[in-house]
Amino acid sequence: MTFSIWLSIAAICVLGAITPGPSLAVVIRYTVAGSRQHGLVTALSHALGVGFWALLTIWGLAFMLTRSPQLFQLITWGGAAYLAWLGLNALRASAGGGMIVAEQEALPLWRAGLDGLMISLLNPKLALFFIALFSQFVGYANTLNDQVLMMATAAGIDGLWYALVAVVLSRSSILTRLQQQAHWLDRISGVILISMAIRVVTL
């Protein structure tokens, strides 16, 4: 694989990562509710899910999902249900700010990691994204090293972007302002997540 081909893949992955969506809402919520560490764990676990979908696509398994309507529909509904569950939890957060968590009620890191992973694994649109992306370049991935590089590029860019979001938002001055508006952030993230769930089901 030439450097120019890799650069094209990386550029498209960057555009996909920075596009706002439910993943961004989850990373923001855990960063504000927990800490920078919670945000980073969410970001890195989300990247693992992205890497999983990328690898499936490269090996041609993601294409099989488009050939099996029942399996694809099952994954779609599962993803929509999970998005809706996260959104309802955000909307039901206390008026005092669901994102503000007392020290003795600190969010467990495993929960941040689980939600970060599941928000990507249960998003079949990631499979479609990588089918559209890698179908243009998979012919250049003739070796296992090339395939691993493509997967690592997608996962690495995703993880770095959301890690950057977590680091920036966890700066004390920014975090204080966000926590003062925590109840609004809960409501906004809840609406985004539920809207995405409805969109997944209706499209």
Secondary structure by P-SEA (a helix, b strand, c coil): ccaaaaaaaaaaaaaaaacccaaaaaaaaaaaaccaaaaaaaaaaaaaaaaaaaaaaaaaaaaaaaacaaaaaaaaaaaaaaaaaaaaaaaaccccccccccccccccaaaaaaaaaaaaaacaaaaaaaaaaccccccccccaaaaaaaaaaaaaaaaaaaaaaaaaaacaaaaaaaaaaaaaaaaaaaaaaaaaaaaaaac
